[in-house]
Amino acid sequence: MQTPTYADIHNRYRELTTRTARQDNADGFLETHHIVDIARSLFLSSLLWMALAIIVYTVYSMVAGAR
């Protein structure tokens, strides 16, 4: 049984030891995970839920106050 030399191991696992062209041109974390868009959506969603809660509370107060 032959023992592989360092050159053979290096050639076989080149993608583990060096960066490939795909990795050099890859987008950053924020470009691939649209965190800013998600945070903006959560913020707008919470504003809409607060507006709905205020409207429901106002209508409930008016209906309860009329009785």
C-alpha positions, 0 to 999 in steps of 0.5 A: 500500500502506498502512502500519498505524498503531500502533493497528492493530498494537496491536489486532491483537496485543493478547494479546502486549501485555496480559494476558488474563483467562485469564492473570490467573486461571492457576494457578502453576507448582507447581499445574500441575507437581506437583513435590512429588508427583513428588519424594515418589513418587521418594523412596518408590520409592527406599525400596522399591528399597532394601528389595528390595535388602536382602531379596535380599541377606539371602536370598542371604547365607543361601543362600550361607552354608548351602552 
